[in-house]
Amino acid sequence: MTARFRLALLALGASMLWMLVRRVGVGVLLENAASVGWMFLPILALYGLMLACNTLAWYLTLAGESARPPFMRLLGLTISGSALNFVTPVINAGGEPYRVAGLVPWLGPRRAAGSVILIRMLNTLALILTWFTALVLALILLPLHGLLLIGVVTAAAVTLGLALLVFTGHQEGVLERLLDWLHRLPVLGRLARRLEGWRGTLTEMDRQIAEFYHRSPRLFFQALAVEYAARAMLMGEYYLVAVGLGIPMTVTDAYLVGGLASLIQNIIFLIPYEVGVKEGALFLLFQLVGLDPVTGLYTALVIRARDLTWIGIGLLLVGVVPHPSPEPGSAA
């Protein structure tokens, strides 16, 4: 990874971070972070623990590689990549090229790209299972009626179907099939023709993704369990915020609110950094579980302060942590 590439990413990330801080307001962020008192430190630490679990899952997927990066190197890539994803407008994927570049010295370009796609798919599967868990809790715990009940049942069925689809992708690969589907769509046919020259690469990545599952299903489910635990752990920050603000929220309520808020934010993914979406979702969800909806706004701002703190840490790592240059003869 060249110094110029890292500096370009740092400049992009820093400018986006400054725009976000200005939009929310430094005073507002500091005030709401201070409102939870010393509980803001456990909230920050919990997010760091989640990132460490994400890294452990990634480390497990690399168990069969002849050259595997050290865990701390992967942790740095995870933290920095997550920060870049946060500040990338619209698609939230700016951190993936950074992670690929960071892996190249050990795995080579193709296997590095396959590894990043694999852990992204595993992360997506864990995220979908988290949504499904929250929807099941909503069906059990909330007094749902009429259209709201139908909507929750439909969402649960859709998320379960998505989970099965992503799981199938882990077993059989999915990238080459996606290219075939693009050819069938009139609007995206031109894009598919441009990507056709990459079919061999996509086939190799599919083989790498499926190889991990078939080589060791036990290791696959261990990595998935770690990813799911990381997601479930993150729901605990809503409980910590509630404790800091003096809100009578149970752990179950925290999981339900956090899981459904994540689902809503991912449905409305086109808005950069979910500006306004997080606050609106938590306002409604707090009301749904019988809590003061205004405290949902406070909670959103505390979590946004946590986000921005970790974005700053990640961008700092992009700027100051050097990455080794690819060794001659590294894997293709």
Secondary structure, DSSP 8 states (H G I E B T S, - for coil): --HHHHHHHHHHHHHHHHHHHHHH-HHHHHHHHHHTGGGHHHHHHHHHHHHHHHHHHHHHHTTT-SS---HHHHHHHHHHHHHHHHHSTTT--THHHHHHHHHHHHH-HHHHHHHHHHHHHHHHHHHHHHHHHHHHHHHHHS---HHHHHHHHHHHHHHHHHHHHHHHHHHH--HHHHHHHHHH-TTTHHHHHHHGGGHHHHHHHHHHHHHHHHH-HHHHHHHHHHHHHHHHHHHHHHHHHHHHHT----HHHHHHHHHHHHHHHHHTTTSGGGTTHHHHHHHHHHHHTTS-HHHHHHHHHHHHHHHHHHHHHHHHHHHH-------TT---
